[in-house]
Amino acid sequence: MTAEDKPVVYGMRAVILRSWTNAGPNPSHVICGDPEAREVYVVGDGIPRSYPVYRDTPMVVLGETAPGYVVARPASRCPRDRNGYMASGAYIVQSGCYEDWISVFGHPLPIPLHDRAERRAW
């Protein structure tokens, strides 16, 4: 393992669940629009550091859109020419870390992935 490949971030692994509308490439969907992306890593405060996150692996952070309604958003900033992240129709669900998932969310259900970023109209 070289210094470039060494992980510097640790997080909780999750699998992306896509509907048929998210099956193909879509540049408006930052993570689920890439058919090669199969899993993401949940990172941030309060997240168990269960797995190393390697370079070029998508990362998401958790946020609330309303009290008690948790969603996952890309850890990277939304591009300036976009309106912000919104629901894409995809979800994330635990992958090999069931106990960690339950400790964070309190249930085994999928979490909505808000990674759609549409271009501004102006």
C-alpha positions in Angstrom: 0.0 0.0 0.0 1.5 3.3 -1.1 1.1 6.6 0.8 -1.4 7.8 -1.9 -3.7 4.7 -1.3 -3.6 5.0 2.5 -7.0 5.9 3.9 -7.2 9.2 5.9 -10.9 9.0 6.6 -13.0 6.3 8.2 -16.7 5.8 8.0 -19.7 3.5 7.8 -20.2 1.6 4.6 -23.6 1.7 2.9 -25.0 0.3 -0.4 -26.9 2.5 -2.9 -30.4 1.4 -3.7 -31.5 2.7 -7.1 -34.9 2.6 -8.9 -35.2 1.9 -12.6 -35.1 5.7 -13.2 -31.6 5.9 -11.7 -30.2 2.9 -13.5 -28.4 4.8 -16.2 -25.8 7.6 -16.2 -27.2 11.0 -15.2 -24.9 14.0 -14.6 -27.5 15.7 -12.4 -27.2 13.0 -9.8 -23.8 13.4 -8.2 -23.4 9.9 -6.8 -26.2 7.6 -8.0 -25.9 9.0 -11.5 -22.6 7.1 -11.8 -23.6 3.4 -12.7 -20.1 2.3 -11.4 -20.9 3.7 -7.9 -22.2 0.8 -5.8 -21.5 1.9 -2.3 -20.9 5.1 -0.3 -19.4 5.8 3.1 -21.3 7.8 5.7 -18.8 10.1 7.4 -19.1 12.9 10.0 -19.7 13.6 13.6 -21.4 10.7 15.5 -20.7 8.2 12.8 -18.8 5.0 13.8 -15.4 4.8 12.1 -15.9 1.2 11.0 -14.2 1.1 7.6 -11.4 3.0 5.8 -12.5 5.2 3.0 -10.2 5.0 0.0 -9.6 7.7 -2.6 -12.4 8.2 -5.2 -15.0 6.5 -3.1 -18.2 8.6 -2.7 -18.8 10.0 0.8 -22.1 11.3 2.3 -22.9 13.2 5.4 -26.2 13.2 7.3 -28.6 16.1 7.5 -32.1 16.9 8.6 -34.6 18.4 6.2 -37.2 18.5 8.9 -37.1 17.5 12.6 -36.5 13.8 12.8 -36.2 13.4 9.0 -32.7 12.3 8.2 -31.2 12.3 4.7 -27.8 11.6 3.2 -26.1 14.3 1.1 -22.8 14.2 -0.8 -19.9 15.3 1.5 -18.6 17.5 -1.3 -20.0 21.0 -1.7 -22.7 21.5 -4.3 -21.3 23.1 -7.5 -21.9 26.9 -7.7 -23.9 26.6 -10.9 -26.4 24.2 -9.2 -29.4 24.9 -7.0 -28.4 22.6 -4.2 -28.9 18.9 -3.4 -32.4 17.4 -3.5 -34.0 14.0 -3.6 -32.8 11.8 -6.4 -35.0 8.7 -5.9 -32.1 6.7 -4.5 -31.5 5.4 -1.0 -28.6 4.1 1.1 -28.8 1.0 3.3 -26.3 -0.7 5.6 -23.7 -2.9 4.2 -21.9 -5.2 6.7 -22.3 -2.9 9.7 -25.9 -3.6 10.9 -25.1 -2.8 14.6 -23.5 0.5 13.7 -26.5 1.4 11.4 -28.9 0.7 14.3 -26.8 2.7 16.7 -26.9 5.8 14.4 -30.5 5.6 13.0 -32.4 3.5 15.5 -33.9 1.4 12.7 -32.7 -0.8 9.7 -34.7 1.2 7.1 -33.0 2.9 4.0 -32.1 6.5 4.2 -33.0 8.9 1.3 -30.0 10.0 -0.8 -30.3 13.7 -1.8 -27.6 13.9 -4.5 -29.6 15.5 -7.4 -28.3 19.0 -8.3 -30.0 20.7 -11.1 -28.5 23.7 -13.0 -29.7 27.2 -12.2 -32.1 28.6 -14.7 -30.4 32.0 -15.0 
